[in-house]
Amino acid sequence: MKLKPKIEEKRWDVKIESELIKRWAKEKIYKFDLKTKKKIFSIDTPPPYPKSV
């Protein structure tokens, strides 16, 4: 089974980003509950390093 991406666009667009923010708020995708009994994990991605060409 091949998964199909939900976002078809290949380039960043402020319109797409604003639609995603509204969707995340509606679906409470990033809602954080401080009273949770579950373990909380965090992934920290360091910034990219400049590369001389």
C-alpha positions in Angstrom: 0.0 0.0 0.0 1.4 3.4 -1.0 0.6 6.4 1.1 -0.4 9.6 -0.6 0.6 12.9 1.0 -2.3 15.1 2.2 -0.5 18.2 1.0 0.1 18.3 -2.7 2.0 21.5 -2.9 5.8 21.3 -3.2 6.5 25.0 -2.3 5.9 26.9 0.9 2.9 29.3 0.7 1.6 31.5 3.5 -2.0 30.5 2.5 -1.2 26.8 3.0 0.5 27.5 6.4 -2.5 29.5 7.7 -4.9 26.7 6.6 -2.7 24.1 8.5 -2.7 26.3 11.6 -6.5 26.5 11.6 -6.7 22.7 11.1 -4.3 22.0 13.9 -6.3 24.3 16.2 -9.6 22.6 15.2 -8.2 19.1 15.6 -6.2 20.0 18.7 -3.2 18.3 17.2 -0.6 20.1 19.4 -2.7 20.6 22.5 -0.5 20.0 25.6 -2.0 18.7 28.9 0.2 19.5 31.9 -1.8 17.2 34.0 -1.1 14.1 31.9 0.1 11.0 33.6 1.9 9.8 30.4 5.7 10.3 29.9 6.6 13.4 27.9 9.2 13.1 25.2 10.9 15.9 23.4 12.9 15.9 20.2 15.5 18.6 19.9 16.8 19.3 16.4 20.0 21.4 16.4 20.2 24.2 13.8 22.0 23.4 10.6 25.6 24.4 10.4 26.8 26.8 7.7 28.8 25.2 5.0 31.5 27.0 3.0 31.3 26.4 -0.7 
